[in-house]
């Protein structure tokens, strides 16, 4: 049985018009079985994170204000999509908000007690995907595309590493095949559509978990791997994978084809088109990944597949802003040895700090990290117990794959280079 997997991100379904376009794309595939993975609408994840912050600090008044803003955003979309106000989607959406409100209220009774942020994050922020799939499922049905709404928490089984849950692949695959293949096999309509939340799963205790920020791409890969599909399509607001972010490089070009390996490298270095964990399960199962335009679905987009002799035609640029360059030296002016590196990486791992690029000399170890990662926790204080620190903030990390002198000159002209690191295919430049 051939099943297509489509993933639609939050930026694409941030309005009634976006939801309508999801339906128009699915109509282009009248005889296909389609599993549709949906992210939270628009900036709902950010809004729920703000709501969670007020909840964790017992700040009741702004918490309730934030709650009602999120609710109004979704009901504005509902009002535009569904002219009949007695449609069941209104009650189902209201019920979800009531569940969220009840959770927040119960938390008020434990005021002053310590709450575990990562656990609370997953229970609250997951409502974004639950709301989005409820609305889109009902709109598809209203548009003549009936289907089934599945709850990802029932079959994407994870451990309890909240905010970055690890998937139990064997159990997840078994549950997805059992639930979804039966649906596709037994449904007699020519086009069978399953709507599923991205980003979320469930642990063995029955608690909601999340797969890491931007994890809906990963959800699509999990479903595709489990169902042994031939392809996954990630719909984006760009024509495909570009050789640079068009917002920063006005002459960006679309890459027609990428190898799995190249896509993994780009994702690892920070390319925003594809989630880093998405590619590997697709590569393992030799499932093609298409990145296509949400606004121009008839265009080919980019194909990512197994390629032995892939040839690059253009340098590929990746920009990471809001970076900090830190140089770490022992207080006693001794050399940087393996035991120092072990201690430094232990601190970084404990505080979940990802190193984007690193370089060492005899007496210092220099690394470039996201500024946000230093704000969370007490990383600098932990390092300063045994090391002196020098750092530059508000710097940028430019990574160029398949670089040449002209490509480097193009992005560094008139800028101060604080660190440069080259390998055969990649150059990293930390610049001000």
Beta strands, then each sheet from edge to edge (+ up, - down):
strand 1: 3-8
strand 2: 33-38
strand 3: 147-149
strand 4: 192-197
strand 5: 200-202
strand 6: 208-210
strand 7: 231-236
strand 8: 257-259
strand 9: 288-293
strand 10: 302-305
strand 11: 316-330
strand 12: 355-360
strand 13: 365-370
strand 14: 387-401
strand 15: 417-422
strand 16: 426-431
sheet 1: 3+ 4+ 2+ 1+ 7+ 9+ 10- 8-
sheet 2: 5+ 6-
sheet 3: 12+ 13- 11+ 14- 16+ 15-
end
